[in-house]
Amino acid sequence: MARVIRSEAELSRLLARPGYRVASQFGGAPMGEVVNTDAEPPADPRVAPQMTLLELRTLRFRLPQPISVNELYRTNLHTGAKYLTDAQRQFRSQVIGIVRGEMLRAELRNQPLLGKLEARVVVSDRLDIDNGLKSLLDALQHAKAYRNDGQIRRLIVDVVAMPAGREWCDVALREIAA
């Protein structure tokens, strides 16, 4: 009986149930798989019922420094309509190119992360810690790294000193639940 386990929490709940062990603790199954040791033996004794652990996906990108939220939009004085600035359009375009290229290399073309996510971001100390997150998360969504930035349940941001003119942003997106 195969079942995909999509999160560390789901794995912990499963292993807390009586009779379930990690295969390295119970002989007969490949290392790293979870098996039900209390299950009825199958007709063929060489085949043990098992649950396969699917490693949660993580995507990593090195991106240009995000645009400050103060520079994202402009307002048309005649109509009052908001529009993206040229700087944000250029940033978004660069992010889309980098993300799609990395996803192609990882053979994840058109497969955005679908579950709840943890995002770890490293930005330059020249950017106010919260001002660049809006443009960054929106650009990652447009690049199809995930469907919606509402999927992000944990956001960890580190600010580091970088030489002027060489600022970048590292992003790691990790599925934490299905």
C-alpha positions as CSV (number, residue, x, y, z in Angstrom):
1,M,0.0,0.0,0.0
2,A,1.9,3.1,-1.2
3,R,1.1,6.6,0.0
4,V,3.0,9.8,-0.7
5,I,3.9,11.7,2.5
6,R,4.1,15.4,1.6
7,S,5.2,17.1,4.8
8,E,7.3,16.6,7.9
9,A,4.3,17.1,10.1
10,E,2.4,14.3,8.2
11,L,5.4,12.0,8.6
12,S,5.6,12.8,12.3
13,R,1.9,12.0,12.8
14,L,2.3,8.8,10.9
15,L,5.4,7.7,12.9
16,A,3.6,8.5,16.1
17,R,0.9,5.8,15.3
18,P,1.6,2.3,16.7
19,G,3.2,-0.1,14.3
20,Y,4.8,2.4,12.0
21,R,8.6,2.6,11.8
22,V,11.2,4.1,9.5
23,A,12.6,1.3,7.3
24,S,16.1,1.6,8.7
25,Q,14.6,0.5,12.0
26,F,12.6,-2.4,10.5
27,G,14.3,-4.9,8.2
28,G,12.9,-5.9,4.8
29,A,12.2,-2.5,3.2
30,P,14.5,0.0,1.5
31,M,16.2,2.5,3.8
32,G,14.3,5.7,4.3
33,E,10.8,4.3,3.7
34,V,8.1,4.1,6.3
35,V,6.4,0.7,6.8
36,N,3.4,-0.5,8.8
37,T,4.8,-3.3,11.0
38,D,1.3,-4.2,12.3
39,A,-0.3,-4.6,8.9
40,E,-1.6,-8.0,7.7
41,P,1.1,-9.8,5.8
42,P,0.6,-9.7,2.1
43,A,-0.1,-12.8,0.0
44,D,3.6,-12.7,-1.2
45,P,5.8,-12.6,1.9
46,R,8.6,-11.0,-0.1
47,V,6.5,-7.8,-0.6
48,A,6.0,-5.7,2.6
49,P,3.3,-3.1,2.8
50,Q,5.0,0.2,2.8
51,M,4.6,4.0,2.6
52,T,7.0,5.9,0.5
53,L,8.5,9.1,1.7
54,L,8.6,11.8,-1.0
55,E,11.2,14.4,-0.3
56,L,9.6,17.8,-0.1
57,R,10.6,20.1,-3.0
58,T,12.9,23.0,-2.4
59,L,13.8,25.7,-5.1
60,R,16.7,28.0,-4.7
61,F,17.4,31.2,-6.7
62,R,20.0,34.0,-6.8
63,L,18.1,37.0,-8.0
64,P,18.8,40.7,-8.5
65,Q,18.1,43.0,-5.5
66,P,14.3,43.6,-5.2
67,I,12.8,47.0,-5.9
68,S,11.5,49.0,-2.9
69,V,7.8,49.0,-2.5
70,N,8.0,52.8,-2.8
71,E,9.1,52.3,-6.4
72,L,6.6,49.6,-7.5
73,Y,3.7,51.7,-8.7
74,R,3.0,55.1,-10.1
75,T,-0.4,56.7,-10.3
76,N,-1.8,58.4,-13.5
77,L,-2.7,61.9,-12.4
78,H,-5.6,62.2,-14.8
79,T,-7.3,58.8,-14.3
80,G,-6.0,57.8,-10.8
81,A,-5.1,54.3,-12.2
82,K,-2.0,52.6,-10.8
83,Y,0.6,51.1,-13.1
84,L,3.9,49.3,-12.6
85,T,7.1,51.3,-12.9
86,D,9.7,50.5,-15.5
87,A,12.1,49.4,-12.8
88,Q,9.5,46.9,-11.4
89,R,8.8,45.6,-14.9
90,Q,12.5,45.0,-15.5
91,F,13.0,43.3,-12.1
92,R,10.0,41.1,-12.7
93,S,11.3,40.1,-16.2
94,Q,14.7,39.2,-14.8
95,V,13.1,37.1,-12.0
96,I,10.9,35.3,-14.5
97,G,13.9,34.4,-16.7
98,I,16.0,33.2,-13.8
99,V,13.2,31.2,-12.1
100,R,12.0,29.5,-15.3
101,G,15.6,28.7,-16.3
102,E,16.3,27.1,-12.9
103,M,13.0,25.2,-13.0
104,L,13.9,23.8,-16.4
105,R,17.3,22.7,-15.1
106,A,15.5,21.0,-12.2
107,E,13.0,19.4,-14.7
108,L,10.1,21.2,-13.0
109,R,8.9,23.1,-16.0
110,N,5.3,24.4,-15.4
111,Q,5.2,22.7,-12.0
112,P,4.9,25.4,-9.4
113,L,5.1,24.5,-5.7
114,L,1.6,23.8,-4.6
115,G,1.6,23.3,-0.8
116,K,2.3,25.6,2.1
117,L,5.7,27.1,1.8
118,E,8.6,28.4,3.8
119,A,10.5,31.2,2.1
120,R,14.1,32.1,3.3
121,V,15.3,35.3,1.8
122,V,18.8,37.0,2.1
123,V,18.9,40.7,1.0
124,S,21.4,43.5,1.1
125,D,21.5,45.9,4.0
126,R,20.9,48.7,1.5
127,L,17.2,47.6,1.3
128,D,14.8,48.3,4.1
129,I,13.9,44.7,5.3
130,D,10.2,44.9,4.4
131,N,10.2,47.2,1.4
132,G,11.6,44.7,-1.1
133,L,9.5,41.7,-0.1
134,K,6.3,42.8,-1.9
135,S,8.1,43.1,-5.3
136,L,10.1,39.9,-4.7
137,L,7.1,37.7,-3.8
138,D,4.9,39.1,-6.6
139,A,7.7,38.5,-9.1
140,L,8.2,34.9,-7.9
141,Q,4.4,34.3,-8.3
142,H,4.5,35.7,-11.9
143,A,7.5,33.5,-12.6
144,K,5.3,30.5,-11.5
145,A,7.6,29.4,-8.7
146,Y,4.3,29.0,-6.8
147,R,0.6,29.7,-7.5
148,N,0.0,32.4,-5.0
149,D,2.2,34.2,-2.4
150,G,-0.6,33.4,0.1
151,Q,0.9,29.9,0.2
152,I,3.8,31.3,2.2
153,R,3.3,30.4,5.8
154,R,6.8,31.0,7.1
155,L,9.0,33.9,6.0
156,I,12.6,34.2,7.2
157,V,14.5,37.3,6.1
158,D,18.2,37.9,6.7
159,V,19.9,41.2,5.9
160,V,23.6,41.0,5.1
161,A,26.2,43.6,4.1
162,M,27.1,43.5,0.4
163,P,29.5,45.6,-1.6
164,A,27.8,48.5,-3.5
165,G,26.8,47.6,-7.0
166,R,26.9,43.9,-6.3
167,E,23.7,43.5,-4.4
168,W,21.7,40.3,-4.9
169,C,18.9,38.4,-3.2
170,D,19.0,34.6,-2.4
171,V,15.7,32.9,-2.1
172,A,15.0,29.3,-1.0
173,L,11.4,28.1,-1.3
174,R,10.5,24.9,0.5
175,E,7.3,23.0,0.8
176,I,6.4,22.4,4.4
177,A,2.9,20.9,4.0
178,A,0.7,19.6,1.2
